[in-house]
């Protein structure tokens, strides 16, 4: 007769202990190994296999460990947890330790039945991590089953890497370059969005009607939209431009998928407002339609918005969970190491005589072309205008860019109308703050409009090609000086250029000029997004190989294909703007790649180069950049420069240059009657946008989640799972104890290496399965890195890494099996004489199992979860005086201050083990109390969602498992140790 087992009970089968899961039936048991993960779940049929009730054996008094045994065993146990009993089901299974402030959007999400959020935290705070936390949690809870991320094609690979490495979500890339391959694997009538549950989709890909309609029909129940501001346009946006048309297409798509009230939607952007009220309202309408017309001038309106909108600056989260945030103390205070400031300097250079002559002739040609085209008609005038701007911008960039532009046909020359000429010409000439499509924007533009102009331009092109090198290119010479200075001060700079020929030219010219120990690489739009990341990693790896040499430096030459989305703070700490952008916001984007969370430098260096005598740079710097910096100084925030403002200024600069040449006075630019009114209007609009942005920062500040609520959940998570430092310390200690050869350079990185050749065969086999058999067989060094992004044959010092899991499993299994051959770092018992206690104190490591009933909008889910706790008492078991949790955890740090006689140790541990039945009542009471705390935590996190809270249950499974018993004896003079105590 077969027995019936309840969910959460222990059974023995196949030579090990298992936990019975709720999915079990009378004829089939669904089991998870005790301490195992979801990946180890198996089905067992009692009719055909031997299954019997299991009781967890008590520790043995003859198997004693040293002072570190308890800590190693506890960490090994906690690393094995993949789904904690708390309200956050996913935090045990991710490879990143989120900052406390990054839990705020997650808490906001869990209070909604259908998650709708606009996450607008500042650049570098971690919006990707915040969105990943929400996505992982919704998937873990069963609230979502499929996921799609919409982003620009240049960021797709980065999103894929972040989701895979940090959250264990393996998403398929759906790009123009991959869709053909993906569609070949589909069955008849099948959508690729059905076949692949997790996808990252290029915003370019869904521009085609066929793909867009397929996506709408088969859209996942969870959608994340990156750079969401590019998916809406202001109601008064210029019509007919490429940017507004793309925005409108994306807006219509999002409007359709957001219309499903049951679809989760996360919108991410660092610039939700940017002074354009109608665009902001359109964005809010995607979150929830009623938000688009909400009266945000009233407290009630702002309170409603706060349920769906989070926007914080660095200053808001640099220090968090302190007394200033309303907490009673600073015990949970978190300080995030953002760089404190940017050191900025504008560095001028002057053209060489030959370069000045070339530029003067180019300006004269440009003036003639504009005048001649103006007499031919409006279409010809606009084509000439964009061709002239392309010529001038390339000319001040580099001789290489100038030579290329002068012999290339203008993009706008193919236009049939003046409006079409503007659509074709504007993107390659401007540096739009809202241009979400940087792909192809770094190609050197063309200046030739017809065959008639060819001979004159070709002559200018040949002259430009003769000016390469530091002898005639004073800008290159100045850059070399600035880079040498930065390198001498220990910096690793990025040099940003506007055009591909300039970047390639600099990489060639600088090779060997910055010292033998300086590694140089160029990254431009000629590389695919994945190749760009690979080249950056290759440059970092080359310099890392010689990291012991203080002279090793790396210099990256890049175009604006890297100015958005790609995170470079781990490898670089200075920015040189070689080419002055025509919109200061582009400089903010460039600098934001290195000035962000994770930057080790407290101060990022920024150098802006400008030609003081080329007739363009000085005026752009004086008009646009001076105003931009003044707003930041006055208001303390960065405000995106509206494209119309930047274009208005640069148009005026070019017109002035064509009229007056390089030598015209600065004042004449502002005194031109045709531009005076325009400049005044621009000044008013920009100042108004800045004031609105400043007002919005205080008006829409995050107020829906109080820091005290975050602190409570952070404390609970840390108590259940531990932190990153604990994992590193565990891996180091365990590997050393298991006879691996460990090398810890103590260089501040936290990384170390280990050779497993001397370790037990069981551990070697487990590591070979995760790292590769050849690596273990040849006893090569295994790098253990603090970053979750590791290559083949490397291990990440995070709880979810397979190699860390293998070490933890071996430590746990060898502790539970006293017959395991070889070294056993952790033991279930120990006796330590220490000056950390003044009275006999016993520490218990107890594993609790809980049966959870979790309601959701898709129905109830039955789960079994585990939790490990430390309990400690003073005195004898029959008269135990229980310590609080903090005092119990503190015992892990106690160190032996004297030797303990072997017989004394056996007597003491025997007495503690014999007294376990006297402790059963308290262990049960503690489990009941812990279940009540977990129940309250689930209800607290979801307090705004009565539907989800109704039916919630957390029931402890009895009895609890006592994994370890450790006795701490006070140090006493030998003469006072009585026979009774022995």
N, C-alpha and C positions, 0 to 999 in steps of 0.2 A: 504493500500500500504506500503510495507516494505521499509525502508531506506537502502541506501548503505553506509557502514562505511569504511573509509580508515584505513590502518594499522597505529597504533600509537594513534588513536583517543580514547576518553573515552566514555564508555557506562555504563548505570546503569541496572543491572539485578540481580535477586535473592537477593535483599536487600543490594547490595554493588556495588562499582565502579570497572570497569575492563578496561584493555588496550586491544585493538583489535590487534591481531597478523597477520602477512602476510599470514599465511596459510588459512585464512578465505575465504569463498565463499559467494555468494549472499544469499544462503539458509541456510548457517551454519557459525556461528562465532566461531573462535578459540580465547579464551580469557584467559588472565592472570590477576589475581587480582592486583589492583594497589598496588605496593610495594611488591607483592608476588613473589614467586620463580617459577622455571620451574615445580616443583612438583605439583603446585596448578593449572596448566592449565586445562581448561574445554572447552567442546564444547556446544554451546547453539544454539537452532533452533528458530529463530525469529517468525516463523509461529505458534509455540506452546507455546512460553514463552514471557513474557513482556520484551522487550528490548527498551530502549530509550536513546537518547543522554544525556550525563552527563556533567555538568559543575562543576568544582572544586570550592566549596564554599569558600568565603573569611573568614578569622579568625573573631571571635567575640570580640568586645571591652569589653564585660562583663566577659570574661573567661581569667583572667590574671594569669600567673605563676610567679615563683620567678627567681632569677638570674641564676639558672642552667637550666631553661626550654629549652633554645635554644640548648645548648650542648647535652642534653639528647635526644631531638627530632632529631637532626641531626644524632647522632650515631645510634639511633633506625632505622632511615631511611636507613643509609648506610649498616647496618648489613643485612637488607632485600635484598640488591642487590646481585644477583647471577651471573649476566653477565653484566659487565660494558661495556661502549661504546668505551673504548680504544682498542688498538691493541691486548692486552692480554685478551682473552675471559675467561680464566680459573682462574685468580688470585683471583677473588671474591668468588670462590667456593672451595678453598683449605684451609686446616686447619693448614697451616704452613706459616710463614712470611719469605720468602727467603731472604738470605743475598744478597746485591747488586751484589757481584761477581758471585753469582749463577745464575744470569740472563744472563750472557755472553753466555753460551752454548745455551740458549733459543733464544737469539737474532741471534746467528749464524744459528740456525735451521730455523728460520722464513725467512731467506734470501735464502733458497734453495727450489726448487720445490719438489724434493724428498730429504728428510733429511738423510744425511749420516755423522755421526760424530764419531770420536775417542776421548773420554773424558778421559784424563789421569791425572787428578788432583791428588795431593798428598793424602796419607792416612789421613782420618779424615776431609777433606775439605768439603765433602758432594756430592759425585758423584751420590748417590742414589736419593737425592733431585733434583739434576740437571736433571737426566734422567726422574724423575717423573714429573717435570715441563713441559718438552718437550712432554711427552706422554699425559698428561692431556690437554695441549693446542691443540695438533693435533686432539685429540678426540673431544674437544669442538668445534673446527672449522670445523669438518667434513672431515678433511684431512686424517684421519685414522678412521677405524671402528672397528678394532679388534687389540688386543695386546697380545704378548707372551714375557715372560721374561725367558731366559735360564740362569740357575745358578746351583751351586752345591747343592746337597740335603740338606746339613746342613744349607744353607742360605735361603731355600725356604720359611719357615714360617716367617722369618724376612722380606723378600720382600713382602709377603702377608700383613703383619701388616703395613708396611710403606705405601703401596699403598692404603690400606683401610683407615687407620687413618688420613693420611696427604692429600691424594688426592681424596678420595671418590671413588676409583676404586676397586670393589669387585672381586678379581681374584680367580679362582679355582686352587687348587694345583694338578698338574699332576705328581705324583711320582710313584715309583714302588709299594708303599704301598696303593695308592689310585686308580690306574688305573682300577683295577677289578671292584670296586664299580662304577666308572664313566662310564665304558663301559656297565654295566648292564642297565643303564638308556637311552641308545641310541636306536634310531629307526633303522630299517633294512637299511643298507647302509650309515648310518649317521656317520660322523667323530666327535669325541669329540671336535675337534678344531673348528668345525662349531657350535656345540651346545653351547659351552662355549666361548663367545667372548673374554674374558680376562683370560689368563692362565699363571701360573708360572710353568715352566717345568724343572725337574731335568735333568742335563746333563747325568746322568746314565741311565735315562729312555729312551732317544733317541739313546742309543747305539744299541738296538735291531733293526734288519733290518725292521721288520714290523712296529714298531712305528716310525722309522726314515722316512720311505717312506710315511706313513700317514701324518706326519708333513709337509714334503716337498710339498705334493699334496695340503694340506689345510692350508698352512702357512698364518698367519695373515699379514696384510699390514703394521704392525709396530712390529719390533722385537728389544728387548734389550738383549744384551749379557753381563753378569757380569763376571768379571775375564777373560776378553777376551784373555789375554796372554796365558791362558791354552788351547786355541783352535787353536794355531799355534805352529809349531816346527821349529827350525832352520834347514836349508837345510843340515847341517852337523851333525844333532843330531844322537846320538847313535841309531841304528836300533835294533828292537827286544825287547826293554825294554817296560815295561807296560806303562810307562809315554808317550813314543813317539807314541805307538800304539793308546792310547786314544786321544792324541792330533791330530793325523792324522785323526781319525774318525770324531772328532768334526770339524776339518778344512774342510774336504770334505763336511760335512753338511752345514757349513756356506758359503762355496764357492757356493753351489747350491742355497741357498736361497738368497744370495746377487746378484746372476746373474739376478734376476728380477729387472730391472732398476727403476721400480715404487715402490719398497718396501722400506719403511723407515727402517734404521738400525742404532742403537746406540751401539757402543762398549765401554765398561767401563773397565779400568785397571789402577792401579797405577804404573805398571812397564811395559810400552810398549816396552822399548828398552833393558835394562838390558845387554847392551854390545853385543847383538847378532843381527847384522845388517840384516841377512837374515830373522830372525823371525819377526823383525820390518817391513821389506818390505812386508812379507806375510800378516801381519796385515793390513797394508795400502792398500794392494790389495783388501781386503775385503770391505773396505770403497768405493774405486773406483779403478777399474783395472789400470788406467793410473798412479795412485800414486805409484804403486809398482816399476815403472822404472823411476820415476821423478828424475831429477838431483837436489839434495838438496844442492849442493854446490853453486848454483847460487841464487841470490836474487829473480829471477822470480820463481824458483822452490819452494823456501821456502814460498813465498807469496801465491802460489797455495795451498801448504799444509796447510797453516794457515786458509784457508776457511773451512777445515774439521777436524782440530786437535787442541785441547786445552789441555795444560799441564802447571799447575801452582803449585808452592811450597807454603808453609805457608807464607813464607816471602813476597811473591807477593801479598797476600790478607789480611795479618794481619791488615794493614791500607789501606783503599781503598777510592777512590773518594776524594782525598785531592789535595792541590796545587801541591804536588810533582807528581801527576798523570796528571798534565796539566790543572787542573780546576782553575777558577779564585779565588775561596775561599774554605773554609772548611765547608760550611753550610750543605753539604750532606755527610760529612766524616763518614765512618763506620769503627769501630775498632772491630775486631773479637777476642774474648777472647780464643785464643789457649794458652795452657801452654807455658810459655816462655822457659823452659828448662827441661831436666830430670836430677835429682840428682842421679848419679849412683855410686855404690861401689861394689867391688869384695870382698866377705867375705870367707876366707878359713876355713876349718875344718880338723881335723886329725882323722883318724880311731882309734877305740879302739884296744887294743892288740888282742882280740878275733876276731874282724872283719878283722884285718890285716892278721892274720893267715889263716882265711877262704879265703880271696882274694888271698893270695900267693898260697894256694892249688888249687884254681880255675884256676889261671894262669898256674900252672904246668900241670894241666889236659889239659888245652887248648893247651899248647905247645906240649904235647904228641899226642893229637888228630890231630893237623895240620901236624906234622911230619909223623904220621902213614898214614894219608889220602893221603899225597903227594906221597907215594910209591904205592898207590893203583890205581891212575889214576886221570885225570883232573876233572871228575864229582865228585868223592869223595872228592877231595881237595877243590872244591868250596862249597860243602855242609858243610864240616867241617869249612871252613872260616866263613860262615854266622852264623853257630851255635855258634862259638867262640865269634863273635861280640855280638850276642844276650846275651850270658852268661855274658860277661864283662859289657855290658851296664846295664843289670838288677842288676848285683852285686853292682855297684856303685850307683844305684838308691835307693834301699831300701832292707831290709831283706825280706819284703813281696814279692817284685817283683822277687828277686833272688830265693826264695823258689818256686815260681810259675814256673819260667823259667826252673829251674833245673829238674823239673819232667814233663815237657811238651815236646812233640815231635816237632822237628824243622820243620818249614814250608818248608824249602828247601830239607828236606829228601825225599820228594815225587818226586823230580825232576828225570827225566830220562837222562838228559844231563847237561853238565856244564853250557850252556847258560840258560837252564830252571832254574837251581839252582840260577843263578844270578837274573833272573826275579822274582823268588819267595822270595829270601832272601833280596834283596836290599831294598825294600820299608819298611820292618819292622825294618831294622837296621839303615837306613839313616834318616836325617831330611831335605828332599828336599825343596829347596826354591821355586820350581815350582810345588810341589805336590798339585794339586787342590782337591785331594780326601783324606781328613783327617779322614774320617769315617773308623773305624776299625784299625787305625794306633796306637791307644794307648793300644791295647791288648798286654799283656806281651808275648814276643816271646818265642819259644821253643829252647832248646839246645840239647835235646836227639836225636841221629841219629839212634840208633839201640838198640836192647835188650841187647847186650853185654855191652854197656856203662851205662846201667840203674843202676846197683848197686852202682857204684862210684858216679854218679850224685845224686842218692837218699840220699846217706850219706851226701853230701854237702848241699842238700836241707834241711835235718833235722837240720844241724848245723846252717843254715841261719835262720830257723824258731825260733831258740832259742835266736837269737840276737835282737828280737823286743823290743822296749822300749828305753827310754833315757839312761838307765844304760850302755848298750853296743852299742847303735846306737848314735854315737857322732853327726852325721849329723842332726838327729831329735832334739837333745838337742840344737844344734846351731840355728836351725830354730826357736825353741820356744823362745830363747833369742831375735832374730831379730824381731819376731812378737810382742813380749811384748814391745819392744822399739818403733816400728811403732804405735802400739795402744796407747801407752802413749802420743805420739805426735799428736794424733787425726786422724791417717790415717786408711783407710779401705782397707786392702791389698788383692790381689789375689796371690795365690801360684800356680805356674805352674809346673806340673810333666810330665814325659814322659809316664808313664804307669798307667793303671787303678789300679792294686794292691797297687801301691805307694800312689795314691790319697786317696784311701779308708783307707789305713793304717794311713796316716796322720790325716784324719778326725777323726778316732777313738782315736788315741793317743793324739790329741790336745784338745779333748773335756774336758772342765773343767779346763784346764791348762792355759787359757789366761784370766781368770777373769769371774765372774758370768754374767757380762753384755755383754760378747762377744758372738755373734751368729756365728756358723760355719756350712757350708754346702759344700758338694762335688758334682761336676758335671763332669761326664765322658761319654765316648762313650757307656756305658751301657744304657743311657737314649736316647730317641728319641730327635731330634732337638727341638720339641715343649716342651717336658718335661724339657729340659735343661733351656729354657727361663722361664718356669713356676717355676722351683726351684730357679732361680736367683731372680725372682720377689717375691717369697715367703720369701726368706732370707731378701730382702730389706723391705718387709712389716713388718716382725717380728721386725726388728730393728727400723722401723719407728714408731711402736706402742709406743716405749719407747724413742722417739726422744727428749723428754724434759729432759732426763737424759744425761748429758754430757759424761758419762762413756760408753754409748752404742756404740758398734763397731760391724762390720761384717767382717768375713774372709771367702773367697771363695777358696776352693781347687779345682783345675781344671787340666785337661789334655789338650793337644793341639787341642782337638775337639772344643775349644773356642778361638783358637789363630787366626782365620780368620773370618771376616764377622760380628760376633756378637759384638754389641756396648755395652760397659760396663762402659762408662765414667760417667754416672749419679750416679752410686752406688759405684764405687771403684776409688782409687787414688794412689795406690802403687802396684808394681809388685815385687814378689820374684821368681827368677828362681831357683827352688829347684834342678831340674835336668838340667845340662848344655847341651843345644842342640849342635849337631855336625855341625850346620850351623848357623852363626850369624844372618842370615836373619830371622830365626824362632824366635829369640829373638825380632827383630824389629816388627814382626807380633804380638807377645804377647803384647808388650808394646803399640803398636798402638791401642789396644782395649780400653785403658783408656786415652792415650795421644792423644786427638782429640778434635774437636769443641764440646763444651758443658761441658767440664771438668771444674769444679769450682775451682780446685786447680791451682795456678799459677805455681807450681812446682810438678811434678810427681816423686815419689821416686822409684828407681829401685835397687834391691839388687841381685847380681849374686853369688850364692854359688858354691864353687868348693872344691874338695878334694885335698889338696896339697900333699898327700902322697899315692894316689891310683894309680899313674902311668899313668893316662889318662887325667883327667880334667885339670891339670896344663899345659900340653903341648897343648891341644886343645885351651885353653884360651890364651896361649902365642903366638901361631902361627896364628890361625884363627881370634880370637877376637881382638888381638892387631892390626893386619893389617886392619881389618874392621873399627876399631875406628880411626886409623890414617888417613884413606882415608876420613872419615867424617870430621875430624878436618882440613885436608889440603884443601879439596874441598868444604866443607860446605854442602854436600849432602850424602844421604845413597845410597850405590850401592849394589844390590843383589849379594851375593856370588855365582858364578857359581857352580852347583852341582859337576861338575868334579873337581873343585878346592877343595871343602870341602872333597869330597871322597878321593882325592889324599892325603890330609894331614892326615885324620883319618886312612886311610889304613896304612900309614907310622907309625903313632903312635902305632897302634895295633901290627904291625910287630916288631917294636922296643921293645914293652912291652914283647912280647913272647920271644925275643932274650935275653933281659937284665933283665927282671923282674922289680919290682917297684923301685928298688934302683939304676938303671942305671942313668948316668949323663944326664942332659938336653942337653949338647952339643953333645952327641953321636948321638942324633936323626938327627942332621944336617950334621954330619960328615960321615954318612954312604954313601959309594960311590954309592950304588944302588939308593939312593934317592937324592943325591946332584943335579943332572941334572934335576930331576923331580921338585924339589923345585924351582929351578931357572926358569923353564918354567912356573910354576904356578904363580910365582911372576910377570913375564912379562905379562901373560894373564890377571891377575887381575888388574894390574895397567893400562893396555891398555883399559880394559872394563870401569874402573873408568874414564879415560880421555874422552872416547867416550860419556859416560853418562853426564859428565860435559859439554862437547861441545854441546850435544843435548839440554841441558837445555836452553842455550842461543840461539842456532841456531833455535830452534823450539818454542820459546816463543810466547805466544798468542798475536798477533798483528792485527787480523782482526777486532776487535771491540775496538774502542777507549773509555777510561773511560768517556769522555765527553758525548758520546752517551748513555752509561749506566746511567749516572747521570740524563740526560734529562728524560729518561723513569721512573727511580726511583721516581723522583719528581712528575711525572704525576700520578703514581700508588698511592703514599702516599696521594696526594691531593684528589683522588677519593675514596679511601677505608679506609684511616686511618691506625693505627697500632695496635699491640697487647696490648699496655698499655691502649689505648682508650677503648678496649673491656672490660678489667678488671675493669677500673674505672667506666664504664657505669654499669656493672653488680652489683658492690658494691653499687653505689648510688641508682640505680633503686630498688634493693631489699630492701634496708633500707627504701626508700620512700614508698614502697608498704607494709610496716609493717611486713616484714619477719625478723626473728631473725638472725642477721648476726654476726659471730665471725671471726675476722681477727687477726690471731696471730702475724702479722708483724714480721715474723721470717726470712724474706729475700727470702722465696720460692715463694711468690706471691699467694700461695694457701689460701683459706678461706672456711668456711662452712656457710650454711644458712638453717633455718627451715622455711617452707612456711605455717605453720599452721595459722598464722595471716594474710596472704595475701588474696586478693580478690578471690572469688570463680573461676572467669574466668581464673586467672593465675594458680591457683591450678590445675584446670582441664587440662590446657595446659601442665603443668609440669608433671602431672601424665601420660599423653599420651607418654611422651618421657623418663621419668625416672622410671616409674612403679607406679601403683596406690597405692600399699601397703606402699611404702616409704612416699608418701604424706599423706595418710589417718592416718598413725601412727605418723605423724609429726616428722620423723627422720631427722637427719642432712644430708644435701646434700653437699658432697665435691665438690668444684669448684677448678680445678687444672690447672696450667699453661701448663702442657704437653697435647698434643692431644691424648695420649694413656691413656684412662680412662676405668674403668670397669663399670659393670652394676650398675646403681644408682648413678653414678658420672657424673659431667659435665666438659667439657674442656673449658677453657677461650679463645676460638677461635670463630670467626664470624660464622663458619659453624656448630657449635655444635647445635643440636636440642633444648636443654634447653635454650641456649643463644638466639636462634631465637624466642623461645616462649616468653621470657621476652621482647625482642625488639618488637615483634608484639603487645604484650599487651600495652606496653608504647606508641607505635605509634597509635594503634586503640583508646586507651582511650584519647589521645590528640586530635584526630580528632572528637571524639564523646563527647561533653560536658555533655551528660546525663549518662555517665558511672558511676555506683555507686562506692563508695569507693575512696581511694586515687588515684590521677592522677599525676605522677611525672613530666610529660612534658606537657606544654601548648603551644598553638599556638601564644600567645601574652604575652608580659611582659614589664614592665617599671622599670628601675633600676636607682637610683641616685648613681653616682660613681665618684671617683676622677681619673678614668682611661681615662676620656674624658674632654675636655675643652669647647666643644660646643655640642649642641644637635646632637646626632648621632643615626641613625636607621640601624638596622641589619635585613636583609631579608634572610630567608631560602627558596631557590627556587629549585623546582624539574624540571629538563629538561628531555624530552623524545626525542630520536633520531631514525630515520628510517635508518637502515644501509643496504647497498647492498655490500656484501663481495664476490668477485670472488674467486674461488679456482680451483684446478685442476679437481675437481669433479662437477663443475658448480657453478652458483651463489646461494648465500643464502641470504634470506630476514630476517632481524632481527629487533626487537624493543628493545632498551636498555635505561636505565635510569641513570641519574647522579644528584647528589645533590650538590648545590653550595651555598656559603655564599657571599652575596653582601651587601655592607654598603655605606651609604652616610651621609654627614654632612648637617645640615640646613633643610630647608623645602622641601617637595617633588617637588614643582614647580621650585625650584632653587637648585636642588640637586648637591652637589659636591661629586663625587664618589671616594671611597677609593680603593686602590689596594687589591688584594686577601689576602695578608699577614696581612694587617691592619684589614681587616674584620674578619679573623680567630682569631686575637688577642683579639677581643672583647669577645670571649667565656670565657676568663680567668678573665674578669672584675668582681669585687665583689662590692656589695653595701657598700657604706661608710656612708650612712644616710638613714633614712626611707623616703618613698615617700607617700605623702598624697593620699588617695584613689581617691578623686575627681580629683586631679591633674593627677594621672595616667590614669584615664578614658579619660580625656580631651586630653592628649598627644597621647594615642594609637588611639583614635577616629580620631584625625587629621592625623595620619600616615596612617590609613586605608582609609580615604577619599581621600588621595593623591595617592593611588595606580594607578589609571588611568593615572596620570601624569608620572608614572615610566614605563608604558608599552613599550614605544619606546626603552628605555635603556635595559629592560629585553629581548626584541626581539633581539636587537643588540648584547647583550652579548651571547645569544643563538647561533646566527649566527657565532659569533667569536669563540665560543667553538666548534661548528661543524667544522669550518675550522681547528682549532687546532687538533681535533680528526682525521680529514681527513689527515692532514700532518703527524700526528703520525703514522697512519696506513701505509702511503706511505714510511715514514722514516724507519720503522722497516723492511719493505719488499723491500727496495730500490734495492736490487740486483735481484729481481724477477719480471721483467716487466710483465710477463704473469698474475701474481696474482694481481698486482696493477691495471692493465687495467680494467676499469669498476667500480672501487671502488667509492661509494657515501656515504656521511653522511649528512642527511637532518634533521634539527630540526623540531619537531612537535609543532605547536603553538596552543593555548598560553601556556606559562610555568605556572606551578602551584606554587603559593605563599603559602607555608605551614606555615611559621611563620613570625611574625613582632615583633621586640623587640626594644624598645626605651631606649637609655642611656642618662641620663641627668647629666650635670656637677653639682657638689656640690657647692651651693652658700649660703651665709648668708640669713637667713629667710627674712630679711627686703628688700632684693633686688629682691625677686620673685614677679614680677608685676602681676597685674590682667590679663593683656593681655597674658602673658606667661601661666597663669593658664587656 
